[in-house]
Structure formats: C-alpha cells, structure tokens
Amino acid sequence: MSANSHGSTTAAWTAVGVSFVGFFVAAVGMVMPSPILVAVGLVVAAAGAVVGKMMSAAGFGKKPSTHASIVDPMVKREPVNNGVSV
C-alpha cells in the first residue's frame, strides 16, 4: 500500500484529524451524559469528511497518475484460471 501513497496527503490527514476530534468530543459527551455534546461531536466528525473532500478538490489530495502502468478499463480480459475445478 505504501507504493500507492494511500492516504498520505494533506487532505486525508486533515479529514482524519477533524473526524478524530469530533469522535473524541462525542465520546466525552457520552461519558458525561450530554446529548448536545454528543450531537456536536458527531457533526464535527461528519464535517471532517466534507473538509477532506473540499481540500482534495482544491488540489491537496492525491494527484492523478499519468504512469504507463494504468490499465485501460475498456480492454477485454480473459478470466483467471486458478487451477481449481468445480
């Protein structure tokens, strides 16, 4: 997975950080019975996904690959024979 740099972008780290803070606030709200704090935490956690998507759209996400190893989805492929007969 490290060869694909999965999640190693500013947008991904920011999204995870904001979501983590939101879930932490919601957890604190559950321990101290506070439904308002739980709701605020869950809204912040959901906002993390929105922030990450917006940052990715702004150019802070993974750049599109122009490498020659990209497979054309229109190419017809033969089924893989794994040696197991049914």
Secondary structure as GFF3:
##gff-version 3
##sequence-region A 1 86
A	DSSP	three_ten_helix	2	4	.	.	.	ID=ss1
A	DSSP	alpha_helix	10	31	.	.	.	ID=ss2
A	DSSP	alpha_helix	35	55	.	.	.	ID=ss3
A	DSSP	pi_helix	56	60	.	.	.	ID=ss4
###
